[in-house]
Every structure is written in structure tokens, then in C-alpha cells.
Amino acid sequence: MRLYIFTSEPSGLSAFCTDMEGNKLPKQFAPWKSAGFVEDGAQPPYNFSLFKIEAALKLVGFQLWRVKTKAD
């Protein structure tokens, strides 16, 4: 399954979904901008668990995530 990656600049969130349009992403964090994709069978970024991503996709249709920035 190809995973599409989106970012929400206002909230600092990113998301995985299987819809290249991002129609299932939460509207309260819009606008969502396409940020790429993960090919079928490839490792998601940041060593995220593909199993956990797929579970969230089946449950709600998307997986939200945020990268923590290192404190100065």
C-alpha cells in the first residue's frame, strides 16, 4: 500500500493516509499540503512502525504525527 504524506503548517502536524487527495484528513488542521509518499514495502520515515500506521489507517483513515524539535 502506498502511503501519502501531508503536512499542516498551522498545526505543525504531519499525516499518513492512503488517499492522494488527503480527503480523509481532519479538517480542523487544514490546509494540508502534499509532502510526498512512501512506496509499497518501503520503510516509513523516522523508523515509524508500518504496523501501527496501517492499524490507524484501518481504524480512522489516517495517522497523525509530529516531529519533536531538539531544545536549544
C-alpha positions, 0 to 999 in steps of 0.5 A: 500500500502506498502511503501519502504524506501531508503536512499542516503548517498551522498545526505543525502536524504531519499525516499518513493516509492512503488517499492522494487527495488527503480527503480523509484528513481532519479538517480542523488542521487544514490546509494540508499540503502534499509532502510526498509518499512512501512506496509499497514495502518501503520503510516509513520515515523516522523508523515509524512502525508500518504496523501501527500506521496501517492499524490507524489507517484501518481504524480512522483513515489516517495517522497523525504525527509530529516531529519533536524539535531538539531544545536549544 
